[in-house]
Amino acid sequence: MRSRTNMPRGSVHTLWLHSQLLQSNFLGTDPERRIDVYVPHGHDGNGLLLLVDLAAFLSGGPMHTGWKAFGENLPDRLDRLIADGTLPPVVVAMPDCFTRLGGNQYINSSVMGPWADVLIKEAVPLVETQFACGGNGRRGVFGKSSGGYGAMVHAMLYPHFWAAAACHSGDMGFELMFFSEFAGVLRTLSAYDFNIRAWLDNFLSKPKQKGGDLHTLLILAMCASFDPDPSAPYGIRLPVDTQTCELIPDRWHNFLRWDPLKLAEEHGAGLKKLKALFFDCGTFDQYNLLYGARRLHRQLEQRGIAHTYEEFKDDHSSIDYRLDRSLPLLVKALH
């Protein structure tokens, strides 16, 4: 729902990516991916900067162009920010990276798929070719929650590709956000004798999914992302003992090596190449992400890595308004 009716309206174009990298992927996720692309009013994209929007878990880029009650979708927000002069004109791509397990962490996984490569080698080149935008030093990435995680990890691992990044309430501090969740997952799976295939087959066959089931799905998807096992049903194995919920050290190690706090130890130097790095978190975040964000902020400060870190008085949900802060910062830095 547009906040004002007198603003110039940008255009939204739909591209279809026929991904070669997703052909015959383990989960059978559709290799044909939709990418919605916002182009500001009065422009065809030629010569503009490019931002790529990574959606949160249980979402996909095209959801961000849909009508939204009591708020703005992403094109509406971009129209307003550009009309007010807060945001220079910019192309924004919103790729659909949804999977059979409900979402994405935007990394390469033998189970979830090579999603980092899909973005860098297929999706972004398609958008830049189609609209003559972006290019080296002229593209940034942003997202919230799992999308924020993706933006932060891409900034660390692929600083030669991305020139700026913004992470809103992104996953980090895994021992605080994930470990306590495994007990609940075990309670759910116990009704299926801890048979993950049986639980997922039942979940995927239902006409309606409940909130608690979606949370179980999220944790299982994290297992498929961070510790994939193609020999297991749906490629998922838990990093805990199903009887005692004790951590299995080697599996938990596989989880932790994907924690941004761990990645920063090895790849943090790459962040120095960025023109801008922004991340934030709500002080009431219900997934305990605040503490991981504070730890990363402290780690980057100690290493002299330039960044902007902010906290705001809110929780994890419905925080799209924070884009008013990050997007102008990214685009102005890219200019």
C-alpha positions in Angstrom: 0.0 0.0 0.0 1.8 3.1 -1.2 2.2 5.8 1.5 1.7 8.6 -1.0 -0.1 8.6 -4.4 1.7 11.5 -6.0 5.1 9.8 -6.4 6.6 8.8 -9.7 6.2 5.0 -10.0 9.2 2.9 -11.0 8.6 -0.2 -13.1 8.9 -3.8 -12.1 10.1 -6.3 -14.7 10.1 -10.1 -14.4 13.0 -12.2 -15.8 13.2 -15.9 -15.8 16.5 -17.6 -15.1 16.9 -21.2 -16.5 19.6 -22.2 -14.1 22.1 -24.7 -15.4 23.6 -25.0 -11.9 20.3 -26.1 -10.4 19.7 -28.9 -13.0 19.4 -32.2 -11.2 19.8 -30.7 -7.8 19.5 -33.0 -4.8 16.2 -31.7 -3.5 14.5 -31.5 -6.9 14.0 -27.7 -6.5 12.7 -26.1 -9.7 15.7 -24.8 -11.7 13.6 -22.1 -13.4 13.8 -19.1 -11.1 11.9 -15.8 -11.2 13.7 -12.6 -10.7 11.7 -9.4 -10.2 13.7 -6.3 -11.1 12.8 -2.7 -10.0 13.9 0.1 -12.3 13.3 3.7 -11.1 10.9 6.1 -12.9 12.5 7.8 -15.9 15.3 5.2 -16.3 15.8 2.0 -18.3 18.5 0.8 -16.0 21.4 1.7 -18.3 24.4 2.9 -16.2 22.7 2.6 -12.8 24.0 0.8 -9.8 22.6 -2.5 -8.8 21.4 -3.8 -5.5 20.3 -7.5 -4.9 17.7 -8.2 -2.3 18.0 -11.6 -0.5 14.8 -12.7 1.0 14.3 -14.2 4.5 13.5 -17.8 5.2 10.0 -18.8 4.0 10.1 -16.0 1.5 11.3 -15.2 -1.9 12.2 -12.1 -3.9 8.9 -11.8 -5.8 7.0 -11.6 -2.4 8.7 -8.2 -2.0 6.8 -6.8 -5.0 3.4 -7.8 -3.8 0.7 -5.6 -2.2 1.3 -5.0 1.5 -1.4 -4.0 4.0 -0.5 -1.0 6.3 2.9 -0.7 4.8 5.1 -0.5 1.7 6.4 -3.3 -0.5 9.9 -2.8 -1.7 9.1 -1.0 -5.0 6.9 1.4 -3.0 9.7 2.1 -0.5 12.2 2.7 -3.3 9.8 5.1 -5.1 9.4 7.1 -1.9 13.1 7.2 -1.0 14.0 8.2 -4.6 11.2 10.8 -4.8 12.4 12.4 -1.5 16.0 12.6 -2.7 17.1 10.2 0.1 18.1 7.5 -2.3 19.8 8.0 -5.7 18.1 6.0 -8.5 19.2 2.4 -8.4 18.1 -0.9 -10.0 17.1 -3.6 -7.4 16.9 -7.3 -8.2 14.7 -9.6 -6.2 15.6 -13.2 -7.0 13.4 -16.2 -6.1 15.7 -18.5 -4.1 13.0 -20.5 -2.4 13.7 -24.3 -2.0 11.7 -27.4 -1.2 12.9 -27.0 2.4 11.4 -23.5 2.7 14.3 -21.1 2.2 17.9 -20.5 1.7 21.1 -19.4 3.4 22.6 -18.4 0.0 25.7 -20.6 0.3 26.8 -23.6 -1.7 25.4 -26.9 -0.3 25.5 -30.4 -1.8 21.9 -30.7 -0.6 20.3 -27.3 -0.8 22.1 -26.5 -4.1 24.9 -24.2 -5.2 23.1 -21.0 -4.4 26.1 -18.7 -4.0 27.2 -19.7 -7.5 23.6 -19.3 -8.8 23.6 -15.7 -7.6 27.1 -14.8 -8.7 27.4 -16.7 -11.9 23.8 -16.8 -13.2 21.3 -14.4 -11.6 23.3 -11.2 -11.3 24.9 -11.5 -14.8 21.5 -12.0 -16.3 20.1 -8.8 -14.6 23.2 -6.8 -15.5 23.1 -7.9 -19.1 19.4 -7.3 -19.5 19.5 -3.8 -17.9 23.1 -2.7 -18.5 23.4 -1.9 -14.8 25.8 -2.7 -12.0 29.2 -4.2 -12.8 32.4 -4.5 -10.8 32.5 -2.0 -7.9 28.9 -1.0 -8.7 26.8 -3.7 -7.1 25.7 -4.4 -3.5 23.7 -7.0 -1.6 21.2 -6.7 1.3 18.8 -8.8 3.2 17.1 -9.6 6.5 17.3 -12.7 8.7 18.5 -15.5 6.5 18.8 -12.9 3.7 20.9 -10.8 6.1 23.0 -13.8 6.8 23.5 -14.3 3.1 24.5 -10.7 2.6 27.1 -10.8 5.3 28.5 -14.2 4.2 28.7 -13.0 0.6 30.5 -9.9 1.7 33.1 -12.0 3.5 33.5 -14.7 0.9 33.1 -12.8 -2.3 34.3 -9.2 -1.8 35.7 -9.3 -5.3 32.1 -9.5 -6.5 30.1 -7.3 -4.1 31.2 -3.8 -3.3 28.7 -3.1 -0.5 26.5 -5.1 1.9 23.8 -4.6 4.4 22.7 -7.2 6.9 19.5 -6.7 8.9 19.1 -9.0 11.9 21.2 -11.7 10.2 21.9 -15.1 11.6 25.1 -15.1 13.7 26.2 -16.5 17.1 25.0 -20.0 16.3 25.4 -21.5 19.7 22.9 -18.9 21.1 20.4 -19.1 18.2 20.4 -22.7 17.2 21.5 -25.0 20.1 18.5 -24.5 22.3 16.2 -25.2 19.3 17.2 -28.8 18.9 15.4 -30.0 21.9 12.1 -28.8 20.5 12.9 -30.4 17.1 13.5 -33.7 18.9 10.2 -33.5 20.7 8.5 -33.1 17.3 10.4 -35.9 15.6 9.9 -38.3 18.5 6.3 -38.8 17.3 7.8 -40.2 14.1 10.5 -42.3 15.8 13.0 -39.6 14.7 12.4 -40.5 11.1 13.1 -37.2 9.3 11.9 -38.5 6.0 8.5 -39.5 7.5 8.1 -36.1 9.2 9.0 -34.2 6.0 6.8 -36.3 3.8 3.9 -35.7 6.1 4.7 -31.9 6.3 5.0 -31.5 2.5 1.7 -33.4 1.9 -0.4 -31.2 4.2 -2.7 -28.6 2.8 -1.9 -26.3 5.7 1.3 -26.0 7.8 1.3 -24.8 11.4 3.7 -22.3 12.8 5.5 -24.9 15.0 6.0 -27.1 12.0 7.5 -24.2 10.1 10.0 -23.7 12.9 11.0 -27.4 12.8 11.4 -27.1 9.0 13.7 -24.1 9.5 16.0 -26.0 11.8 16.1 -29.0 9.4 16.9 -26.6 6.5 19.8 -25.3 8.5 21.1 -28.8 8.8 20.9 -29.3 5.1 22.7 -26.0 4.6 25.5 -26.2 7.1 26.1 -29.9 7.5 24.6 -31.6 4.4 24.6 -35.4 4.1 23.5 -36.6 0.7 23.3 -40.1 2.0 20.6 -39.2 4.5 16.9 -38.7 3.9 16.4 -35.3 2.3 20.2 -34.8 3.0 19.5 -34.0 6.6 21.2 -35.2 9.7 21.0 -33.6 13.2 24.1 -32.4 15.1 22.7 -33.8 18.3 22.0 -37.2 19.8 18.3 -37.9 19.4 18.1 -39.5 22.9 20.1 -37.0 25.0 20.3 -33.9 22.8 24.0 -33.9 23.3 26.0 -32.2 20.6 27.9 -34.5 18.1 31.2 -32.7 18.0 32.1 -33.1 14.3 28.6 -32.3 13.1 28.4 -29.2 15.3 31.8 -28.2 14.1 30.4 -28.2 10.5 27.6 -25.9 11.7 29.9 -23.5 13.5 32.3 -23.0 10.6 29.5 -21.3 8.8 28.8 -18.9 11.7 29.7 -15.3 10.6 31.7 -15.0 13.8 33.9 -17.9 12.7 34.0 -16.9 9.0 35.1 -13.4 10.1 38.2 -15.0 11.7 39.4 -16.3 8.3 37.7 -14.1 5.8 37.2 -10.8 7.7 40.1 -9.2 5.8 38.0 -9.3 2.6 35.5 -6.9 4.2 38.2 -4.2 4.0 37.6 -4.2 0.3 34.0 -3.1 0.6 32.9 0.5 0.0 30.3 0.0 2.8 29.3 -2.6 5.3 26.2 -2.1 7.4 24.5 -4.4 9.9 22.0 -3.9 12.7 19.8 -5.9 15.1 16.8 -5.2 17.4 17.5 -5.1 21.1 14.5 -7.4 21.7 15.4 -9.9 18.9 13.6 -13.1 20.0 16.2 -15.4 18.3 19.1 -14.0 20.4 20.8 -12.5 17.4 21.6 -9.3 19.2 24.5 -10.9 21.1 26.0 -12.4 17.9 25.8 -9.0 16.3 27.5 -7.3 19.2 30.3 -9.9 19.1 30.8 -9.4 15.4 30.8 -5.6 15.8 33.5 -5.9 18.5 35.5 -8.3 16.4 35.5 -6.0 13.4 36.4 -3.0 15.6 39.3 -4.9 17.0 40.6 -5.7 13.5 40.1 -2.2 12.2 37.5 -3.2 9.6 35.3 -0.2 8.7 31.6 -0.8 9.2 28.4 0.7 10.5 26.6 -1.1 13.3 23.3 0.0 14.8 20.8 -1.3 17.3 17.1 -0.4 17.4 14.3 -1.0 19.9 12.4 -3.7 18.2 12.3 -7.5 17.8 13.0 -9.7 14.7 9.7 -9.2 13.0 8.3 -6.6 10.5 11.5 -4.4 10.4 11.5 -3.5 6.7 11.5 0.1 7.8 15.2 -0.3 8.6 15.8 -0.3 4.9 15.3 3.4 5.0 18.6 3.6 6.8 20.6 1.0 5.0 19.7 1.4 1.3 20.8 5.1 1.0 24.0 4.3 2.8 24.8 1.5 0.3 24.0 3.4 -2.8 25.8 6.6 -1.8 28.9 4.5 -0.9 28.7 2.8 -4.3 28.5 6.2 -6.1 
